[in-house]
Amino acid sequence: MRVTLRRHTTGVVTFGDTGDMLTETDDVDVELVQQDAVKQLMRHGSVLFAGGVAGSVGKTVTAPLSRLTILFQVLKNEGALAFWKGNGASVLHRFPYSAVNFFTFEMVKNGIIAQNHPAFTNNSWTTMFASGALAGATATVACYPIDLIRTRLATQLNTDIRYTGIRHAVQRISTEEGFLGLYRGMGATLMVTVPNLAINFTLYESLKEYAREFRRSQVLAGLTGIDREEAAERHESTHLGVADTLCCGGAAGIASSLVTFPIDVVRRRLQISAIHAESAGIKPTPSGIASELFQTQGISGFYRGLTPELMKVVPMVGITFGTFERLKQLLTVED
């Protein structure tokens, strides 16, 4: 009597009348698993790197727009390089922030789609909105201390230098305000970043799909029969051009900024409240700062600076998404 047991990982084990005989096949399955693990690791690393570089490039290219209101004065007095003053600190925050942001979005999106829930299908707005919101929350919590220190350094007055650098700022804030002082105002920041990035990703991904369909229809226009089928197969995953990604990202940036700008005004004031607000008798809470702003400036105070903000955010978001798409194409290991 001969009994055969099959194992998918090690081949065939045979027991016979003449003795026990073990036949092992080559470790193809093990090698495939190892190769898949390496590819997955490289894909994750590619998304992290692409996201970090994309955010840094977008921030650096649009850095001069942050000083738009004093553009000509700065050019005359300090030269062109002054437009990038303080950009190093901004990139120090932007690189890890964007890396975590894009990485989390990709991972959460793929995880949601894998659940096969009818309300969260591939490319549905619910999937993109939930993924963007979670990505914004994760990136904010992970990188908030860097953002706080960057803001404190950028807004301190020349007549009252409280922090001489990043390390000194960390030490002084931790000593005077406690460890949680590094997270002062994070709640207000989450109120900005969560809806902002949820809207950003949702609109960008939706507009990107519309743009792809439009470009695909242009290619297929006038074709019939086999030619049309072959062309449709070749352009099934059409990559958008630079202009398309810039437009999609820019439009998403406009919408998200219009919705979240008033909250962002309160957030920025809250971040520097430990320096200026307490001495002025203003309660350093989101509601306290919002109340003071409304009493002194009215509704318009929440939208002051919106125009230069849009002129900065629109190209920055467009460049960031465009750079991310290009780098992901170059770096991601294909299946």
Buried (B, 14 or more C-beta within 10 A) or exposed (E): EEEEEEEEEBBEBEEEEEEEEEEEEEEEBEEEEEEEEEBEEEBBBBBBBBBBBBBBBBBBBBBBBBBBEEEEEBBEEEEEEBBBBBBEBBBBBBBBBBBBBBBBBBBBBEEBBEEEEEEBEEEBBEBBBBBBBBBBBBBBBBBBBBBBBBBBBEEBEEEEEBBEEBEEBBEBBBEEEEEEBBBBBBEBBBBBBBBBBBBBBBBBBBBBEEBBEEBBEEBBEEEEEEEBEEBEEEBEEBEBEEEBBBBBBBBBBBBBBBBBBBBBBBBBBBBBBBBBBEEEEBEBBBEBBBEBBEEEEEEEBBBEBBEBBBBBBBBBBBBBBBBBBBBBEEBBEEE
